[in-house]
Amino acid sequence: MSEQKYEPLNRVYTVPLSRAYEAPPYRRAKVAIRLIKDFAKRHMKASEVKISKEVNLKVWERGMRNPPRKLKLEMVRDEEGIVEVKVPSQEEKVS
């Protein structure tokens, strides 16, 4: 079986997490993490997804019962098809 090669790809997405609120309150943050992984696999055509510590802290910062409704995340795919999900860098806007 031939190994598939992927082109490196870097994108910023706003991931909707409102479906996590359909779960019982004691599972919402866990469901939100699963939703992020599923979103990354679907949109980045990934074989594996790794979530950074900063994203995990962002989902859990208000506790298990109140994850954010949406998150802006940066997704980077390497040559092996592994996607790393992280918080985008804060770029200063010049007005």
C-alpha positions in Angstrom: 0.0 0.0 0.0 1.5 3.3 -1.1 1.9 6.0 1.5 0.0 9.2 0.6 2.0 12.5 0.5 0.3 15.7 1.6 1.1 19.3 0.8 1.8 21.5 3.8 -1.2 23.6 4.5 -1.9 26.5 6.9 -5.4 27.9 7.5 -7.4 29.8 10.1 -10.9 28.6 10.8 -13.7 29.7 13.2 -14.9 26.4 14.6 -18.5 26.2 15.8 -18.9 24.5 19.1 -22.6 25.1 19.8 -23.3 21.4 19.2 -21.5 20.7 22.5 -24.4 22.3 24.3 -26.6 19.4 23.2 -24.6 17.1 25.5 -25.2 16.9 29.2 -23.5 19.7 31.1 -20.9 17.4 32.7 -19.6 16.3 29.2 -19.6 19.6 27.2 -15.9 20.4 27.2 -15.0 16.8 26.2 -17.6 17.0 23.4 -16.1 20.4 22.3 -12.6 18.9 22.0 -14.1 16.0 19.9 -15.9 18.5 17.7 -12.6 20.4 17.1 -10.9 17.1 16.1 -13.7 16.1 13.8 -13.7 19.6 12.2 -9.9 19.4 11.6 -10.1 15.9 10.0 -13.0 16.9 7.7 -11.6 20.3 6.5 -7.9 19.6 6.4 -8.1 16.0 5.1 -6.0 14.8 8.0 -4.9 11.4 9.0 -4.2 12.5 12.6 -5.0 15.6 14.7 -3.0 17.0 17.6 -4.5 19.8 19.7 -2.1 22.2 21.5 -2.2 22.9 25.2 -3.4 26.5 24.6 -6.5 25.3 22.7 -7.3 22.8 25.5 -6.9 25.5 28.1 -9.1 27.9 26.0 -11.9 25.3 25.9 -11.7 24.4 29.6 -11.1 28.0 31.0 -14.8 28.5 32.0 -15.1 24.9 33.2 -16.5 21.7 31.9 -20.1 23.0 31.7 -19.5 26.3 29.8 -17.2 25.8 26.8 -17.1 28.7 24.2 -19.7 28.6 21.5 -17.1 29.1 18.8 -13.3 29.4 18.6 -10.9 30.9 16.1 -8.2 28.3 15.5 -5.1 27.9 13.2 -4.6 24.5 11.6 -1.3 23.5 10.2 -0.9 20.3 8.2 2.5 18.8 7.5 3.8 16.3 4.8 2.7 13.2 6.8 -0.9 14.4 7.0 -0.7 15.3 10.7 -2.7 18.5 11.6 -1.7 20.6 14.6 -4.5 22.8 16.0 -3.4 25.9 17.8 -4.5 29.4 18.8 -3.7 31.9 16.1 -1.0 34.5 16.8 -2.3 37.9 17.8 -1.4 40.3 15.0 -1.6 44.0 15.8 -4.0 45.9 13.6 -2.9 49.3 12.4 -5.7 51.8 12.1 
